[in-house]
Amino acid sequence: MDLKALKVISAVFIALTIVMAGLFVFEYSGLNSERTSYNGLQTSYDTQQGSVILKNAYAHWNYIAIENSSLLQTQYTDNATLHWIGGPLTGTYTGVNNITSTWNKFFGLWSAVWYYTVTPPAVTVNGNTATVISSNQFILTPVANQTQTQYLNISYTLDYMVNGGNWSIYSETWHIVGAGFVSASEQFVNSNYIESLAFSHWNNIAIENNTTVMQEYEPNATLHWVGGPLNGTYSGLSEINTTWNRFFGLWSAVWFYAESPPVITISGNTANVNATVQFIVQNAANTSQFKYINVSYDIMYFNNGFSAKSGMPQYMIYNEVFHITGSNTVNKL
């Protein structure tokens, strides 16, 4: 082979090498981009499915609380397993029929059941399976003695799998890690605590501190304002915040007092405060004018679980009724 032919072959080889290298880089870059895109989609999917699974878990615990074994039954795969650890129902139950029978035995022991999650549940999604881990407390009234109140602390694990396009429980662990009686003194403490939350709410209104007022609400709370220029129903933090700002804009000073001790009712995760409250207000447009506003007040609180910061259950307002029953000018303070 002469030198000229060799040079031609070498040039062709080098050119092909460059082209192949370029194609490799292009292909690798495309694959890397696709991989990054896939990972992003996978993360988004896991986050979305995590929310769905958490909602299912809360529905599961709520069905236990309302003692509805028919609704519970629909949440399991046919061959699901329930591991019950602690108490008279200790055992492993396989199959929907055995699991339903176990829940019916449990419901037969208690005339009422309430629950809350002590800490936020942890959800892990791995493809077509997922796990929920939570610490729950159930408050129960025995059928045999309905004047008595007991609690069960449960270390909870729910294992889910995709079944017919839906997430279903294939394994459940109900592990009793603590149990006892809720004493009258504890109920008294909770009642006093909720009463203090209500008075704090009214005091924050009186000092016209919108920041602390708004910190007391659930994100999806509702405020029903009955009577006066603000009459209406306001849902969500934005609307409630606007309403209180409008109220504070009318008055340069606000005072309040409760005409009688509030009535506190606690039921499971909810607590109700009912009171007659009178607000004394100073007109912002005419500071020499004072008025009274009599309000029939109703506050519904929801217990979001134990707060390590306060050392108490974390009750937030989810429904509030500010019902004006009378208003007039005050001649003397």
N, C-alpha and C positions, 0 to 999 in steps of 0.2 A: 504494500500500500504506500503510495507516495505521500510526501509531507502535506501537500495541499488537501488531499482527501481526508487525511488524519485531522487537519485543522477544522474541516467542515463538520466531521463527525463530532469532534470535541465541542464545537459551537452549538450544534444541535442538542447534545447531551446537557450542556450547561443551561440552554434555554428551557429544555424540558424540566430540568431540576428546579429552576426558578418558578416555572408555571405550577409544578406540583406543590412546591413549598407554599406558593400563594394560595392555591386551592385548599391546602391543609389548614393554613392560618384562617382562611375565610370560613371553612367548614367548622373548625374548632371554635371560632368566634361566634358563629351562629348557634352551635350547640350550647356554648356557655350562656348566651343570651336566653336561649330557650329554657335552660336549666334554672336560671335566675327567675324567669317569668313563672316557671312551674312552681318553684319554691314559694314565690309570692302568693300564687293562687292557692297552694296547699295551706299556707299560714292563714290566709283569709278564710278558707273553707273550715279549718280547724276552729277558728275563732267563732265563726257563725254557728257551726254545729255544737260548739261548747255552750253557747247561749240556749240552743234548743234543748240540749241534754239537761242543763241546769233547770230550765223551766219544767221539764218532765220530772226531775227529782223533787222539786217543790210540789208538783201536782201529786206525786206519790205520797209524800208526807201529809199533804192536806187530805188525801183520801183516807189515810190512817186516822187522821184527826176527826173526820166526820164519820168514821167507822163504816165505810162503804166498800165491802169486799167485792162487789160486782165491778166497780170502777177499777179497783186494784188488779183484778183478774186480767183485764185487758192490757196491762202494762208488761206482762211477762211473756217470754217465749214458752212454747209448750213443755219443754223439758228443763225449765229453769230450776235453780236450786236456792233454797232459803236456809242460811246457816243462823240458827238462833242460839246465842250464847248467854247463859245466865237466866235464872228464874225457872218457874215450873214448866215452861215450854221449851227448855233446852233440847236441841236436837238438830238434825239435818233433814230437810224436807225437799223432795224432788218431785217435779211435776206440778202443773197449775192446780190440780184438784187438791193435792196435799197441802200446798201453800195456802190456798183459799181456806181450807179447813182450819189451818193453824191461826190465820188471822181471825176467823170467826170465834175460835176459842179465846183469843186475846180480847176481842170486843165483848165477849160474854163476861169478862172479869170487870169491865169498867163501864160506867154509865155515861161518862164524858171524857174526852181526850183533847188536849191542846198541845201545841208544840212551838218551839222556836229554835233556830240554829244558833248555837253558842258562838261559833266563829263562821266566817264566810266559807261555804263549801269550795273545795278544790276540784276542778274538772280537768281531766287529761283525755285528749282525743288521739287515737292512733289508728288511722285508716278507718276500718269498719267496726272498730271497737272503741269503747270509752269507759272511763272510771270516774265516779264521784265519791269523794271522801269528805265526811262532815262529822261534826260533834253536835248532836241534837239533845234538847231536853224536852221530855214529854211530861205534861202535868195532867194527872188523872184523878177521877173520882170513882172509888170502888162501888160496884153494884151492891155489895153487902153492907156498906156503910157510907151513905151519900153525904154525911156531914163531915167526912174526912177527905183530905186532899193529899195526894202523894206525887212524887216526881220520879222519873227514870232518866238517867243520863246515858245516852247511847252513842257509842262509837260506830258510825255508819259507813258502810261501803256498798255502793251500787255499781255493778258491772253491766254495761250496755253493749249490744251489738245491733247492726243493721238487720232488720227482719221484715221482709216484704215492703221495703222502702221506708220503714219507720224504725226508730230506736226503741228496742225492747230490752227489758232486764233479763239477763240470763244467769246472774248470780247476785245474791244479796246477803249481806252480813249485818245482823242486828245484834250488837254486842253490848250488853248491859254492863257499864263500868261504874255505876253508882245508883243508889236508890234511897229513898227516905220519905219523911212526912213533911208537908208544908205546914208549919205551925201558924197559929192565929197571930202570933207576934210578927212573923215574917210577912203575912198578909197586911198587917197594920203598917209595917215599914214601907211596903210597896205602895199602899194607899197614900201615905204621907208624902212619899217621893213624887207620885203623880200630881198630888195637890200642889206641891212646891213648883213643879213644872208649869202648872196652870198659872199660879201667881207670878212666876217669872215671866210668862208670856204677857200677862196683863201689865206687868211693870215695864216691860220693854216697849209696849204700846204707849204707856204713860210718858216714858222719857223720849218717845218718838225716835227710837233707835231702829231704823229699818234693817240694818245689818244683822243684829241679834234676833230680831223678829223672824227674818227669813231663814235663819239657821235652824229653826224649830220645825220646819215642814219637810214632809216627804216630797220627792220631785214631782209626783203626780197628785199632790193634794188638791182639795177643793175647798173654796171659801164661799159660803152662802151668806150674802149680805141682804138682810130683809129690812126695808124701810129706809127713808132718807134719800139723798141725791146719789148715793153709791149703790142703790138697790140693784141686785143682780147676782149671778153665779159665776165665779171665777175659778178656772181650772189651770193647774200648773204654776210653777214658780214665777214665771214672767208676769202672768195676769194678776196673781196675788200681790206681787211686789209693786206693780203699778197701782193697784187699789189702795194699798197702805200708804204709798207716797201721796196719792190724792187726798186721803184722809188727813195725813199729817200736814199737808199744804193748807188745809182749812183752819187749822188751829195753831196758835203760837205756844200754847201750853196745855197739857192734859194731866188730869189726876184721876184716880179710880179708887173705889172700895167695893168689897163684896158685901151685899146686904145681909147675907146669911152664909154659913159655912157651905162650901161646894159639896155636892153629892158625888162620890167617887164609886164607880162600878168597874170591877176588873173581871174579864172573862177571857181566859186563854191568852192570846197574844194581843188582845185589844183592851183598852181602858177608856172609859167615858167620864168626862167631867161636866157636870151640869150646875150652873150657878146663875144668880141674878146679880149683875154688876152695874154700878153706876159710875159713869165717867163725867167729870167736870172739865169743861173745855173753855179756853179763852180764844175768842174770835181773832183770827190773824188779820182780818180786814178792819176790825174795830176792837182794839185791845182793852177797851173799857167795858166790853160786853162779855158776859160769861153765860154759859148754858150748861144744863145737865142733860145727859143721855142715859136713859135706863135701857139696859140690854139683857135680854134672856140669852145666856151664853151656853153653847154646847161645843165641847172639844172632844174629838175622837182621836186617840193615840194608838199607834201600832208599835209593838215591841220588835225591834230589829235584832235582838240578841244582846248578849252581855257586852258591856263596854269596859275594857281594861282601864281606860282613862278615868272614868267616873266610879268604877267599881259597882255599877248598877246596870239594870237593863236599859237599853237605849230606845226610849220611846220617842217617836216622832209624830207630829200632827199629820193626819191624812184626811180629816174632814172637820170643818169648823163652821158653826152657825153663829153669826152676829145679828141677832134679831132685836131691832129697836122697838121697844114697847111704849116709850114715852120720851118726850123731849120738850124743853121750854127754857126760857130765860131765867137766870138766877139773879135775884135782886140784891142779895147779900151773900158774901162768902163767910 
